[in-house]
Amino acid sequence: MVTFFDPGQMTARLVLETPVSEPDGQGGAVLTWTEIAAMWAKVEPVSSVLAERAGAQIGTMTHRIWLRFREDVAAGQRFRKGARLFIVKLVQDPDETSRYLTCLCEEEAR
């Protein structure tokens, strides 16, 4: 079944970043992020969960991000929109036509 999606809804400008481990000079590594591409996308909230851990309330927001099909998007990367960060948890081609991707993401709390 072909998924209908209006590309005119892709109004959010996102930057796709991938993690890179760099040696810290002491035998360990420092995680940095490298920009891969900037793109237009649709960001839609999916759910929010508020939980208590160690006496503190922790909130998690999940989002579905729609973008044009790309081969280089994978779980573990992230999207940046200004100061907001969306960690990619799952990537799928919703109708297997290589037109669009949907990414299930968690917004990183800052």
C-alpha positions as CSV (number, residue, x, y, z in Angstrom):
1,M,0.0,0.0,0.0
2,V,1.4,3.4,-1.0
3,T,1.5,6.0,1.8
4,F,0.1,9.4,1.0
5,F,2.2,12.2,2.3
6,D,2.1,15.8,1.3
7,P,5.7,17.0,1.0
8,G,4.5,20.6,1.5
9,Q,4.3,19.6,5.2
10,M,8.1,19.4,5.4
11,T,8.6,22.8,6.9
12,A,11.3,22.1,9.6
13,R,14.9,22.7,8.6
14,L,17.0,19.9,10.3
15,V,20.6,19.0,10.3
16,L,21.5,15.3,10.3
17,E,24.6,14.5,12.5
18,T,26.5,11.3,13.0
19,P,28.6,10.4,16.1
20,V,32.4,10.2,15.7
21,S,34.8,8.9,18.4
22,E,38.1,10.7,18.6
23,P,41.0,9.7,20.8
24,D,41.4,11.9,23.9
25,G,45.1,11.4,24.2
26,Q,44.8,9.3,27.4
27,G,43.6,6.0,26.0
28,G,40.0,6.9,25.9
29,A,37.7,8.6,23.4
30,V,35.6,11.7,23.1
31,L,32.3,11.5,21.3
32,T,31.8,14.4,18.9
33,W,29.1,15.0,16.2
34,T,29.7,15.6,12.5
35,E,27.2,17.2,10.3
36,I,26.2,15.1,7.3
37,A,23.5,17.1,5.6
38,A,20.8,19.7,6.1
39,M,17.3,18.9,4.9
40,W,13.6,19.8,5.1
41,A,11.4,17.5,7.2
42,K,8.1,17.2,9.1
43,V,8.4,16.8,12.8
44,E,5.3,15.4,14.6
45,P,5.0,14.6,18.3
46,V,4.0,11.0,19.0
47,S,4.1,10.6,22.8
48,S,5.4,11.9,26.0
49,V,6.2,10.0,29.2
50,L,6.9,11.4,32.6
51,A,8.6,9.0,35.0
52,E,10.2,9.3,38.4
53,R,13.8,8.0,38.8
54,A,15.9,8.4,41.9
55,G,13.5,11.1,43.2
56,A,13.6,13.2,40.1
57,Q,11.0,13.5,37.4
58,I,12.3,12.6,33.9
59,G,10.3,13.4,30.8
60,T,10.7,11.7,27.4
61,M,9.2,13.0,24.2
62,T,9.1,10.9,21.1
63,H,8.6,12.3,17.6
64,R,8.1,10.9,14.1
65,I,10.3,12.7,11.6
66,W,9.4,12.5,7.9
67,L,12.1,13.3,5.2
68,R,12.8,12.4,1.6
69,F,14.5,9.0,1.2
70,R,18.2,8.9,1.9
71,E,20.5,5.9,2.2
72,D,22.7,7.4,4.9
73,V,20.2,7.7,7.8
74,A,20.6,5.2,10.6
75,A,19.7,4.6,14.2
76,G,22.2,6.2,16.6
77,Q,22.4,9.4,14.5
78,R,20.6,12.6,15.5
79,F,18.8,15.5,14.0
80,R,19.4,19.0,15.2
81,K,16.9,21.9,15.0
82,G,18.5,24.9,16.6
83,A,19.1,23.9,20.2
84,R,16.7,20.9,20.0
85,L,18.2,17.4,19.5
86,F,16.3,14.3,18.2
87,I,18.1,11.0,18.7
88,V,17.2,8.5,15.9
89,K,15.9,5.2,17.4
90,L,14.3,3.6,14.3
91,V,14.4,4.3,10.5
92,Q,11.9,2.9,8.1
93,D,10.6,3.3,4.6
94,P,6.8,3.5,5.4
95,D,5.6,2.0,2.1
96,E,8.9,0.5,0.7
97,T,8.9,2.8,-2.4
98,S,12.1,4.7,-1.5
99,R,10.2,8.0,-1.6
100,Y,10.2,8.9,2.1
101,L,11.7,7.8,5.4
102,T,10.1,8.0,8.8
103,C,12.4,8.2,11.8
104,L,11.2,7.5,15.3
105,C,13.2,9.8,17.6
106,E,13.5,10.7,21.2
107,E,14.0,14.4,22.0
108,E,17.1,14.8,24.1
109,A,16.4,16.9,27.3
110,R,18.7,19.8,27.8
